[in-house]
Amino acid sequence: MTAAVEILESRTYLGDEPPIVKELTDPKQVEELKNGTIKIKEKTKYYAEVKFVVHAPVKGLYYEQSISRMGVPVETRKQPMGDYEPNTPENPFYIKKFDIQEAPSGFLVRGKYLCQSKYIDADGKVHAEFPYGLEICKK
């Protein structure tokens, strides 16, 4: 059975750098994301975009990012995405741009973090989830 929401692609924009693009329908790229690390310099402004397909109506879709360091939860962020109807040939996918964030700074926050991205609807159904590594580096 096909999930109501299918995440196709993730793009992460770090300052003026070209985006980090991951095709999330490709198991190899999902594995690279899981085992790799996205490096962000302190105080860098960044944001992400996600490209996705909706196969069945979904209400109250939101993005949740959980961040932990050395096994200790640090922060959980939630960003609403909205209500969506199934895609059509005229509108084959949706793109959602998330809020701009700024990487923290200081020697206490530098280091590696484990993150978990989830796409959840108003009923609590998790449509997709992707783990990845993040490292805050000195500028």
N, CA, C and O atoms as a GROMACS GRO file, in nm:
protein
  556
    1MET      N    1   0.083  -0.118   0.000
    1MET     CA    2   0.000   0.000   0.000
    1MET      C    3   0.088   0.125   0.000
    1MET      O    4   0.185   0.132   0.075
    2THR      N    5   0.054   0.222  -0.083
    2THR     CA    6   0.130   0.346  -0.093
    2THR      C    7   0.092   0.439   0.021
    2THR      O    8  -0.026   0.453   0.055
    3ALA      N    9   0.193   0.502   0.081
    3ALA     CA   10   0.167   0.599   0.188
    3ALA      C   11   0.092   0.719   0.131
    3ALA      O   12   0.104   0.750   0.012
    4ALA      N   13   0.016   0.787   0.216
    4ALA     CA   14  -0.059   0.905   0.172
    4ALA      C   15   0.035   1.017   0.130
    4ALA      O   16   0.004   1.094   0.039
    5VAL      N   17   0.151   1.026   0.195
    5VAL     CA   18   0.251   1.129   0.163
    5VAL      C   19   0.382   1.059   0.133
    5VAL      O   20   0.428   0.974   0.210
    6GLU      N   21   0.443   1.095   0.020
    6GLU     CA   22   0.572   1.037  -0.020
    6GLU      C   23   0.671   1.152  -0.036
    6GLU      O   24   0.652   1.241  -0.119
    7ILE      N   25   0.777   1.150   0.044
    7ILE     CA   26   0.879   1.254   0.037
    7ILE      C   27   0.975   1.216  -0.076
    7ILE      O   28   1.035   1.108  -0.074
    8LEU      N   29   0.990   1.305  -0.174
    8LEU     CA   30   1.073   1.276  -0.290
    8LEU      C   31   1.216   1.328  -0.276
    8LEU      O   32   1.312   1.259  -0.310
    9GLU      N   33   1.228   1.451  -0.226
    9GLU     CA   34   1.359   1.516  -0.228
    9GLU      C   35   1.371   1.616  -0.114
    9GLU      O   36   1.273   1.680  -0.075
   10SER      N   37   1.491   1.626  -0.062
   10SER     CA   38   1.524   1.725   0.041
   10SER      C   39   1.638   1.812  -0.011
   10SER      O   40   1.735   1.761  -0.068
   11ARG      N   41   1.625   1.942   0.010
   11ARG     CA   42   1.732   2.035  -0.026
   11ARG      C   43   1.765   2.119   0.097
   11ARG      O   44   1.676   2.176   0.160
   12THR      N   45   1.893   2.125   0.131
   12THR     CA   46   1.938   2.206   0.244
   12THR      C   47   2.028   2.316   0.190
   12THR      O   48   2.127   2.288   0.123
   13TYR      N   49   1.992   2.440   0.219
   13TYR     CA   50   2.066   2.557   0.173
   13TYR      C   51   2.144   2.614   0.290
   13TYR      O   52   2.086   2.655   0.390
   14LEU      N   53   2.278   2.616   0.278
   14LEU     CA   54   2.367   2.665   0.383
   14LEU      C   55   2.432   2.794   0.335
   14LEU      O   56   2.527   2.789   0.257
   15GLY      N   57   2.383   2.908   0.381
   15GLY     CA   58   2.440   3.036   0.339
   15GLY      C   59   2.436   3.050   0.188
   15GLY      O   60   2.332   3.029   0.126
   16ASP      N   61   2.550   3.084   0.128
   16ASP     CA   62   2.559   3.104  -0.016
   16ASP      C   63   2.607   2.979  -0.091
   16ASP      O   64   2.630   2.984  -0.212
   17GLU      N   65   2.623   2.869  -0.020
   17GLU     CA   66   2.670   2.745  -0.082
   17GLU      C   67   2.561   2.684  -0.170
   17GLU      O   68   2.443   2.710  -0.149
   18PRO      N   69   2.600   2.602  -0.270
   18PRO     CA   70   2.499   2.529  -0.347
   18PRO      C   71   2.423   2.435  -0.252
   18PRO      O   72   2.479   2.390  -0.152
   19PRO      N   73   2.297   2.406  -0.281
   19PRO     CA   74   2.220   2.323  -0.188
   19PRO      C   75   2.271   2.179  -0.182
   19PRO      O   76   2.328   2.126  -0.277
   20ILE      N   77   2.250   2.118  -0.066
   20ILE     CA   78   2.274   1.974  -0.050
   20ILE      C   79   2.144   1.906  -0.088
   20ILE      O   80   2.042   1.924  -0.021
   21VAL      N   81   2.147   1.828  -0.196
   21VAL     CA   82   2.025   1.767  -0.249
   21VAL      C   83   2.029   1.616  -0.223
   21VAL      O   84   2.128   1.550  -0.254
   22LYS      N   85   1.921   1.564  -0.166
   22LYS     CA   86   1.908   1.420  -0.143
   22LYS      C   87   1.778   1.371  -0.204
   22LYS      O   88   1.670   1.420  -0.170
   23GLU      N   89   1.789   1.274  -0.294
   23GLU     CA   90   1.672   1.209  -0.352
   23GLU      C   91   1.627   1.102  -0.253
   23GLU      O   92   1.691   0.998  -0.241
   24LEU      N   93   1.520   1.128  -0.182
   24LEU     CA   94   1.479   1.041  -0.072
   24LEU      C   95   1.401   0.918  -0.117
   24LEU      O   96   1.357   0.838  -0.034
   25THR      N   97   1.384   0.902  -0.248
   25THR     CA   98   1.326   0.779  -0.302
   25THR      C   99   1.436   0.680  -0.340
   25THR      O  100   1.408   0.565  -0.374
   26ASP      N  101   1.561   0.724  -0.332
   26ASP     CA  102   1.676   0.641  -0.364
   26ASP      C  103   1.734   0.583  -0.234
   26ASP      O  104   1.791   0.658  -0.154
   27PRO      N  105   1.720   0.452  -0.212
   27PRO     CA  106   1.769   0.392  -0.087
   27PRO      C  107   1.917   0.420  -0.060
   27PRO      O  108   1.958   0.433   0.056
   28LYS      N  109   1.997   0.430  -0.166
   28LYS     CA  110   2.140   0.457  -0.149
   28LYS      C  111   2.161   0.597  -0.089
   28LYS      O  112   2.243   0.614   0.001
   29GLN      N  113   2.086   0.697  -0.139
   29GLN     CA  114   2.101   0.832  -0.086
   29GLN      C  115   2.044   0.844   0.055
   29GLN      O  116   2.096   0.921   0.136
   30VAL      N  117   1.939   0.769   0.085
   30VAL     CA  118   1.885   0.768   0.222
   30VAL      C  119   1.989   0.710   0.317
   30VAL      O  120   2.007   0.759   0.428
   31GLU      N  121   2.058   0.605   0.273
   31GLU     CA  122   2.163   0.544   0.355
   31GLU      C  123   2.280   0.641   0.374
   31GLU      O  124   2.335   0.650   0.484
   32GLU      N  125   2.318   0.715   0.268
   32GLU     CA  126   2.423   0.816   0.279
   32GLU      C  127   2.384   0.925   0.379
   32GLU      O  128   2.466   0.970   0.459
   33LEU      N  129   2.259   0.965   0.374
   33LEU     CA  130   2.209   1.067   0.467
   33LEU      C  131   2.217   1.015   0.610
   33LEU      O  132   2.258   1.086   0.701
   34LYS      N  133   2.177   0.890   0.629
   34LYS     CA  134   2.176   0.828   0.762
   34LYS      C  135   2.316   0.816   0.819
   34LYS      O  136   2.338   0.840   0.938
   35ASN      N  137   2.412   0.779   0.736
   35ASN     CA  138   2.548   0.753   0.784
   35ASN      C  139   2.642   0.872   0.769
   35ASN      O  140   2.753   0.869   0.820
   36GLY      N  141   2.599   0.976   0.699
   36GLY     CA  142   2.684   1.092   0.676
   36GLY      C  143   2.661   1.202   0.778
   36GLY      O  144   2.585   1.186   0.873
   37THR      N  145   2.728   1.314   0.755
   37THR     CA  146   2.716   1.430   0.844
   37THR      C  147   2.707   1.556   0.760
   37THR      O  148   2.789   1.578   0.670
   38ILE      N  149   2.609   1.637   0.789
   38ILE     CA  150   2.598   1.769   0.726
   38ILE      C  151   2.673   1.866   0.816
   38ILE      O  152   2.640   1.880   0.934
   39LYS      N  153   2.773   1.934   0.761
   39LYS     CA  154   2.853   2.028   0.840
   39LYS      C  155   2.801   2.170   0.818
   39LYS      O  156   2.781   2.215   0.706
   40ILE      N  157   2.778   2.239   0.930
   40ILE     CA  158   2.730   2.377   0.927
   40ILE      C  159   2.823   2.461   1.012
   40ILE      O  160   2.850   2.428   1.128
   41LYS      N  161   2.873   2.570   0.955
   41LYS     CA  162   2.958   2.661   1.032
   41LYS      C  163   2.872   2.746   1.125
   41LYS      O  164   2.757   2.778   1.094
   42GLU      N  165   2.929   2.780   1.240
   42GLU     CA  166   2.859   2.863   1.338
   42GLU      C  167   2.799   2.987   1.272
   42GLU      O  168   2.858   3.046   1.180
   43LYS      N  169   2.682   3.026   1.319
   43LYS     CA  170   2.610   3.148   1.277
   43LYS      C  171   2.568   3.148   1.130
   43LYS      O  172   2.523   3.252   1.080
   44THR      N  173   2.582   3.036   1.061
   44THR     CA  174   2.537   3.028   0.922
   44THR      C  175   2.385   3.024   0.919
   44THR      O  176   2.322   2.950   0.993
   45LYS      N  177   2.328   3.105   0.831
   45LYS     CA  178   2.184   3.100   0.811
   45LYS      C  179   2.155   2.987   0.712
   45LYS      O  180   2.223   2.975   0.609
   46TYR      N  181   2.056   2.907   0.743
   46TYR     CA  182   2.025   2.792   0.658
   46TYR      C  183   1.875   2.766   0.658
   46TYR      O  184   1.802   2.810   0.748
   47TYR      N  185   1.831   2.695   0.556
   47TYR     CA  186   1.692   2.650   0.551
   47TYR      C  187   1.684   2.526   0.463
   47TYR      O  188   1.778   2.492   0.391
   48ALA      N  189   1.571   2.459   0.472
   48ALA     CA  190   1.549   2.338   0.394
   48ALA      C  191   1.420   2.349   0.315
   48ALA      O  192   1.329   2.423   0.352
   49GLU      N  193   1.416   2.276   0.205
   49GLU     CA  194   1.295   2.260   0.124
   49GLU      C  195   1.272   2.111   0.107
   49GLU      O  196   1.365   2.032   0.105
   50VAL      N  197   1.146   2.075   0.096
   50VAL     CA  198   1.113   1.936   0.071
   50VAL      C  199   1.014   1.929  -0.044
   50VAL      O  200   0.920   2.008  -0.052
   51LYS      N  201   1.038   1.834  -0.132
   51LYS     CA  202   0.949   1.809  -0.247
   51LYS      C  203   0.877   1.678  -0.217
   51LYS      O  204   0.940   1.578  -0.184
   52PHE      N  205   0.743   1.680  -0.229
   52PHE     CA  206   0.668   1.561  -0.192
   52PHE      C  207   0.542   1.545  -0.276
   52PHE      O  208   0.495   1.639  -0.341
   53VAL      N  209   0.489   1.422  -0.273
   53VAL     CA  210   0.368   1.387  -0.346
   53VAL      C  211   0.265   1.341  -0.243
   53VAL      O  212   0.297   1.272  -0.147
   54VAL      N  213   0.140   1.382  -0.266
   54VAL     CA  214   0.030   1.340  -0.180
   54VAL      C  215  -0.060   1.247  -0.261
   54VAL      O  216  -0.110   1.285  -0.367
   55HIS      N  217  -0.081   1.125  -0.211
   55HIS     CA  218  -0.163   1.025  -0.280
   55HIS      C  219  -0.306   1.020  -0.228
   55HIS      O  220  -0.396   0.972  -0.298
   56ALA      N  221  -0.329   1.069  -0.107
   56ALA     CA  222  -0.462   1.072  -0.046
   56ALA      C  223  -0.470   1.198   0.039
   56ALA      O  224  -0.367   1.244   0.089
   57PRO      N  225  -0.588   1.257   0.057
   57PRO     CA  226  -0.598   1.381   0.135
   57PRO      C  227  -0.532   1.365   0.273
   57PRO      O  228  -0.545   1.262   0.339
   58VAL      N  229  -0.462   1.470   0.313
   58VAL     CA  230  -0.394   1.469   0.444
   58VAL      C  231  -0.420   1.603   0.511
   58VAL      O  232  -0.410   1.709   0.449
   59LYS      N  233  -0.453   1.598   0.639
   59LYS     CA  234  -0.483   1.718   0.718
   59LYS      C  235  -0.377   1.739   0.824
   59LYS      O  236  -0.329   1.644   0.886
   60GLY      N  237  -0.341   1.865   0.845
   60GLY     CA  238  -0.251   1.900   0.954
   60GLY      C  239  -0.112   1.841   0.945
   60GLY      O  240  -0.054   1.805   1.047
   61LEU      N  241  -0.060   1.830   0.824
   61LEU     CA  242   0.076   1.775   0.807
   61LEU      C  243   0.176   1.872   0.868
   61LEU      O  244   0.166   1.994   0.849
   62TYR      N  245   0.273   1.818   0.942
   62TYR     CA  246   0.379   1.902   0.996
   62TYR      C  247   0.511   1.826   0.993
   62TYR      O  248   0.516   1.703   0.984
   63TYR      N  249   0.619   1.905   1.001
   63TYR     CA  250   0.754   1.852   1.002
   63TYR      C  251   0.806   1.860   1.145
   63TYR      O  252   0.790   1.962   1.212
   64GLU      N  253   0.866   1.752   1.192
   64GLU     CA  254   0.924   1.750   1.326
   64GLU      C  255   1.069   1.710   1.316
   64GLU      O  256   1.102   1.609   1.253
   65GLN      N  257   1.156   1.789   1.377
   65GLN     CA  258   1.300   1.760   1.378
   65GLN      C  259   1.343   1.743   1.523
   65GLN      O  260   1.332   1.836   1.603
   66SER      N  261   1.392   1.624   1.556
   66SER     CA  262   1.443   1.597   1.691
   66SER      C  263   1.594   1.594   1.684
   66SER      O  264   1.652   1.530   1.596
   67ILE      N  265   1.658   1.664   1.777
   67ILE     CA  266   1.804   1.675   1.778
   67ILE      C  267   1.856   1.624   1.912
   67ILE      O  268   1.805   1.661   2.018
   68SER      N  269   1.958   1.538   1.906
   68SER     CA  270   2.020   1.490   2.030
   68SER      C  271   2.172   1.494   2.015
   68SER      O  272   2.227   1.490   1.905
   69ARG      N  273   2.237   1.501   2.130
   69ARG     CA  274   2.383   1.503   2.132
   69ARG      C  275   2.429   1.406   2.240
   69ARG      O  276   2.386   1.416   2.355
   70MET      N  277   2.514   1.314   2.203
   70MET     CA  278   2.565   1.211   2.294
   70MET      C  279   2.449   1.139   2.364
   70MET      O  280   2.457   1.107   2.483
   71GLY      N  281   2.341   1.113   2.289
   71GLY     CA  282   2.228   1.039   2.342
   71GLY      C  283   2.130   1.121   2.426
   71GLY      O  284   2.030   1.067   2.473
   72VAL      N  285   2.158   1.249   2.444
   72VAL     CA  286   2.072   1.336   2.525
   72VAL      C  287   1.989   1.425   2.433
   72VAL      O  288   2.046   1.496   2.350
   73PRO      N  289   1.856   1.422   2.446
   73PRO     CA  290   1.774   1.512   2.362
   73PRO      C  291   1.809   1.658   2.389
   73PRO      O  292   1.820   1.700   2.504
   74VAL      N  293   1.826   1.734   2.281
   74VAL     CA  294   1.863   1.875   2.292
   74VAL      C  295   1.744   1.964   2.257
   74VAL      O  296   1.715   2.060   2.327
   75GLU      N  297   1.676   1.930   2.148
   75GLU     CA  298   1.568   2.016   2.101
   75GLU      C  299   1.478   1.938   2.006
   75GLU      O  300   1.523   1.848   1.934
   76THR      N  301   1.350   1.973   2.006
   76THR     CA  302   1.256   1.923   1.907
   76THR      C  303   1.186   2.044   1.847
   76THR      O  304   1.129   2.126   1.919
   77ARG      N  305   1.192   2.055   1.716
   77ARG     CA  306   1.129   2.166   1.643
   77ARG      C  307   1.015   2.111   1.560
   77ARG      O  308   1.025   2.003   1.502
   78LYS      N  309   0.906   2.186   1.556
   78LYS     CA  310   0.792   2.148   1.471
   78LYS      C  311   0.758   2.266   1.382
   78LYS      O  312   0.753   2.381   1.427
   79GLN      N  313   0.734   2.236   1.255
   79GLN     CA  314   0.691   2.339   1.160
   79GLN      C  315   0.570   2.288   1.085
   79GLN      O  316   0.575   2.183   1.021
   80PRO      N  317   0.459   2.363   1.092
   80PRO     CA  318   0.339   2.321   1.020
   80PRO      C  319   0.362   2.326   0.869
   80PRO      O  320   0.431   2.414   0.818
   81MET      N  321   0.302   2.230   0.800
   81MET     CA  322   0.310   2.227   0.654
   81MET      C  323   0.174   2.255   0.591
   81MET      O  324   0.167   2.318   0.485
   82GLY      N  325   0.065   2.209   0.656
   82GLY     CA  326  -0.068   2.239   0.605
   82GLY      C  327  -0.150   2.117   0.569
   82GLY      O  328  -0.113   2.004   0.599
   83ASP      N  329  -0.263   2.144   0.503
   83ASP     CA  330  -0.355   2.042   0.453
   83ASP      C  331  -0.332   2.027   0.303
   83ASP      O  332  -0.312   2.127   0.233
   84TYR      N  333  -0.335   1.904   0.254
   84TYR     CA  334  -0.307   1.881   0.113
   84TYR      C  335  -0.406   1.782   0.053
   84TYR      O  336  -0.447   1.686   0.116
   85GLU      N  337  -0.442   1.810  -0.071
   85GLU     CA  338  -0.522   1.719  -0.153
   85GLU      C  339  -0.426   1.638  -0.240
   85GLU      O  340  -0.311   1.678  -0.258
   86PRO      N  341  -0.471   1.525  -0.295
   86PRO     CA  342  -0.382   1.446  -0.382
   86PRO      C  343  -0.333   1.527  -0.502
   86PRO      O  344  -0.403   1.613  -0.554
   87ASN      N  345  -0.211   1.496  -0.542
   87ASN     CA  346  -0.154   1.562  -0.659
   87ASN      C  347  -0.226   1.518  -0.786
   87ASN      O  348  -0.289   1.413  -0.791
   88THR      N  349  -0.216   1.603  -0.887
   88THR     CA  350  -0.279   1.579  -1.017
   88THR      C  351  -0.171   1.588  -1.124
   88THR      O  352  -0.060   1.633  -1.095
   89PRO      N  353  -0.200   1.546  -1.248
   89PRO     CA  354  -0.101   1.562  -1.355
   89PRO      C  355  -0.061   1.709  -1.376
   89PRO      O  356   0.053   1.737  -1.413
   90GLU      N  357  -0.153   1.801  -1.351
   90GLU     CA  358  -0.122   1.944  -1.366
   90GLU      C  359  -0.037   1.995  -1.249
   90GLU      O  360   0.036   2.093  -1.264
   91ASN      N  361  -0.047   1.931  -1.135
   91ASN     CA  362   0.028   1.969  -1.015
   91ASN      C  363   0.091   1.840  -0.959
   91ASN      O  364   0.043   1.785  -0.860
   92PRO      N  365   0.201   1.793  -1.023
   92PRO     CA  366   0.254   1.660  -0.991
   92PRO      C  367   0.321   1.647  -0.854
   92PRO      O  368   0.341   1.536  -0.806
   93PHE      N  369   0.358   1.759  -0.790
   93PHE     CA  370   0.422   1.754  -0.659
   93PHE      C  371   0.404   1.887  -0.588
   93PHE      O  372   0.366   1.987  -0.649
   94TYR      N  373   0.432   1.886  -0.459
   94TYR     CA  374   0.433   2.007  -0.377
   94TYR      C  375   0.576   2.034  -0.333
   94TYR      O  376   0.657   1.942  -0.323
   95ILE      N  377   0.608   2.162  -0.308
   95ILE     CA  378   0.736   2.200  -0.248
   95ILE      C  379   0.706   2.287  -0.127
   95ILE      O  380   0.630   2.383  -0.136
   96LYS      N  381   0.766   2.253  -0.013
   96LYS     CA  382   0.749   2.330   0.109
   96LYS      C  383   0.885   2.383   0.152
   96LYS      O  384   0.980   2.306   0.170
   97LYS      N  385   0.894   2.515   0.167
   97LYS     CA  386   1.016   2.579   0.216
   97LYS      C  387   0.998   2.603   0.365
   97LYS      O  388   0.898   2.662   0.407
   98PHE      N  389   1.093   2.559   0.444
   98PHE     CA  390   1.086   2.576   0.589
   98PHE      C  391   1.153   2.707   0.631
   98PHE      O  392   1.226   2.769   0.554
   99ASP      N  393   1.127   2.746   0.754
   99ASP     CA  394   1.178   2.871   0.808
   99ASP      C  395   1.331   2.875   0.807
   99ASP      O  396   1.398   2.772   0.820
  100ILE      N  397   1.384   2.996   0.790
  100ILE     CA  398   1.529   3.016   0.796
  100ILE      C  399   1.572   3.006   0.943
  100ILE      O  400   1.508   3.061   1.032
  101GLN      N  401   1.680   2.935   0.964
  101GLN     CA  402   1.738   2.916   1.098
  101GLN      C  403   1.880   2.971   1.096
  101GLN      O  404   1.938   2.994   0.990
  102GLU      N  405   1.935   2.992   1.215
  102GLU     CA  406   2.076   3.030   1.226
  102GLU      C  407   2.145   2.929   1.314
  102GLU      O  408   2.100   2.899   1.424
  103ALA      N  409   2.257   2.876   1.265
  103ALA     CA  410   2.333   2.778   1.343
  103ALA      C  411   2.384   2.846   1.470
  103ALA      O  412   2.427   2.962   1.465
  104PRO      N  413   2.381   2.776   1.582
  104PRO     CA  414   2.431   2.835   1.707
  104PRO      C  415   2.582   2.853   1.701
  104PRO      O  416   2.648   2.800   1.612
  105SER      N  417   2.636   2.928   1.797
  105SER     CA  418   2.780   2.950   1.800
  105SER      C  419   2.832   2.934   1.942
  105SER      O  420   2.756   2.936   2.039
  106GLY      N  421   2.962   2.917   1.951
  106GLY     CA  422   3.029   2.901   2.080
  106GLY      C  423   3.085   2.761   2.096
  106GLY      O  424   3.036   2.665   2.036
  107PHE      N  425   3.190   2.752   2.177
  107PHE     CA  426   3.258   2.623   2.188
  107PHE      C  427   3.171   2.515   2.251
  107PHE      O  428   3.194   2.396   2.228
  108LEU      N  429   3.071   2.552   2.329
  108LEU     CA  430   2.985   2.451   2.392
  108LEU      C  431   2.892   2.382   2.294
  108LEU      O  432   2.850   2.268   2.317
  109VAL      N  433   2.858   2.449   2.184
  109VAL     CA  434   2.764   2.388   2.088
  109VAL      C  435   2.834   2.321   1.970
  109VAL      O  436   2.770   2.249   1.893
  110ARG      N  437   2.963   2.344   1.956
  110ARG     CA  438   3.035   2.278   1.847
  110ARG      C  439   3.037   2.128   1.870
  110ARG      O  440   3.050   2.080   1.982
  111GLY      N  441   3.024   2.055   1.760
  111GLY     CA  442   3.030   1.910   1.770
  111GLY      C  443   2.923   1.843   1.688
  111GLY      O  444   2.854   1.907   1.608
  112LYS      N  445   2.910   1.712   1.709
  112LYS     CA  446   2.819   1.631   1.628
  112LYS      C  447   2.687   1.607   1.701
  112LYS      O  448   2.682   1.591   1.823
  113TYR      N  449   2.582   1.605   1.620
  113TYR     CA  450   2.446   1.582   1.669
  113TYR      C  451   2.380   1.475   1.583
  113TYR      O  452   2.411   1.460   1.465
  114LEU      N  453   2.289   1.401   1.643
  114LEU     CA  454   2.205   1.308   1.567
  114LEU      C  455   2.067   1.371   1.554
  114LEU      O  456   2.012   1.421   1.652
  115CYS      N  457   2.013   1.369   1.434
  115CYS     CA  458   1.884   1.432   1.407
  115CYS      C  459   1.789   1.330   1.346
  115CYS      O  460   1.832   1.234   1.281
  116GLN      N  461   1.661   1.353   1.366
  116GLN     CA  462   1.557   1.269   1.309
  116GLN      C  463   1.451   1.362   1.251
  116GLN      O  464   1.391   1.441   1.324
  117SER      N  465   1.427   1.352   1.122
  117SER     CA  466   1.321   1.427   1.055
  117SER      C  467   1.200   1.338   1.040
  117SER      O  468   1.211   1.223   0.996
  118LYS      N  469   1.082   1.391   1.077
  118LYS     CA  470   0.957   1.315   1.063
  118LYS      C  471   0.852   1.404   0.999
  118LYS      O  472   0.849   1.525   1.021
  119TYR      N  473   0.767   1.342   0.919
  119TYR     CA  474   0.653   1.409   0.856
  119TYR      C  475   0.529   1.342   0.912
  119TYR      O  476   0.503   1.225   0.884
  120ILE      N  477   0.451   1.416   0.991
  120ILE     CA  478   0.342   1.361   1.070
  120ILE      C  479   0.214   1.438   1.039
  120ILE      O  480   0.217   1.559   1.017
  121ASP      N  481   0.100   1.368   1.038
  121ASP     CA  482  -0.027   1.437   1.016
  121ASP      C  483  -0.099   1.463   1.148
  121ASP      O  484  -0.051   1.423   1.255
  122ALA      N  485  -0.214   1.529   1.141
  122ALA     CA  486  -0.290   1.568   1.260
  122ALA      C  487  -0.335   1.448   1.342
  122ALA      O  488  -0.358   1.461   1.462
  123ASP      N  489  -0.347   1.331   1.280
  123ASP     CA  490  -0.387   1.210   1.351
  123ASP      C  491  -0.268   1.139   1.417
  123ASP      O  492  -0.286   1.035   1.481
  124GLY      N  493  -0.148   1.194   1.400
  124GLY     CA  494  -0.028   1.134   1.459
  124GLY      C  495   0.037   1.028   1.373
  124GLY      O  496   0.132   0.963   1.417
  125LYS      N  497  -0.012   1.010   1.251
  125LYS     CA  498   0.048   0.910   1.161
  125LYS      C  499   0.179   0.965   1.104
  125LYS      O  500   0.182   1.074   1.047
  126VAL      N  501   0.286   0.888   1.119
  126VAL     CA  502   0.416   0.925   1.064
  126VAL      C  503   0.420   0.875   0.920
  126VAL      O  504   0.414   0.755   0.895
  127HIS      N  505   0.429   0.968   0.825
  127HIS     CA  506   0.430   0.932   0.683
  127HIS      C  507   0.571   0.902   0.633
  127HIS      O  508   0.588   0.823   0.540
  128ALA      N  509   0.671   0.965   0.694
  128ALA     CA  510   0.810   0.940   0.654
  128ALA      C  511   0.901   0.986   0.766
  128ALA      O  512   0.867   1.078   0.841
  129GLU      N  513   1.016   0.922   0.778
  129GLU     CA  514   1.116   0.967   0.874
  129GLU      C  515   1.255   0.933   0.822
  129GLU      O  516   1.277   0.829   0.760
  130PHE      N  517   1.348   1.024   0.848
  130PHE     CA  518   1.484   1.010   0.798
  130PHE      C  519   1.582   1.056   0.905
  130PHE      O  520   1.575   1.171   0.949
  131PRO      N  521   1.674   0.970   0.949
  131PRO     CA  522   1.779   1.012   1.042
  131PRO      C  523   1.896   1.071   0.964
  131PRO      O  524   1.920   1.036   0.849
  132TYR      N  525   1.969   1.162   1.028
  132TYR     CA  526   2.090   1.217   0.967
  132TYR      C  527   2.179   1.276   1.075
  132TYR      O  528   2.135   1.304   1.186
  133GLY      N  529   2.306   1.295   1.040
  133GLY     CA  530   2.403   1.356   1.130
  133GLY      C  531   2.425   1.502   1.096
  133GLY      O  532   2.415   1.542   0.980
  134LEU      N  533   2.456   1.580   1.198
  134LEU     CA  534   2.479   1.723   1.183
  134LEU      C  535   2.600   1.759   1.267
  134LEU      O  536   2.617   1.708   1.378
  135GLU      N  537   2.686   1.845   1.215
  135GLU     CA  538   2.802   1.891   1.291
  135GLU      C  539   2.811   2.042   1.284
  135GLU      O  540   2.811   2.100   1.175
  136ILE      N  541   2.819   2.106   1.401
  136ILE     CA  542   2.840   2.251   1.409
  136ILE      C  543   2.990   2.272   1.417
  136ILE      O  544   3.056   2.221   1.509
  137CYS      N  545   3.046   2.348   1.321
  137CYS     CA  546   3.191   2.369   1.311
  137CYS      C  547   3.225   2.515   1.338
  137CYS      O  548   3.142   2.604   1.322
  138LYS      N  549   3.349   2.538   1.378
  138LYS     CA  550   3.398   2.674   1.400
  138LYS      C  551   3.399   2.748   1.267
  138LYS      O  552   3.433   2.691   1.164
  139LYS      N  553   3.363   2.874   1.271
  139LYS     CA  554   3.355   2.956   1.150
  139LYS      C  555   3.491   2.980   1.091
  139LYS      O  556   3.503   3.047   0.988
   0.00000   0.00000   0.00000
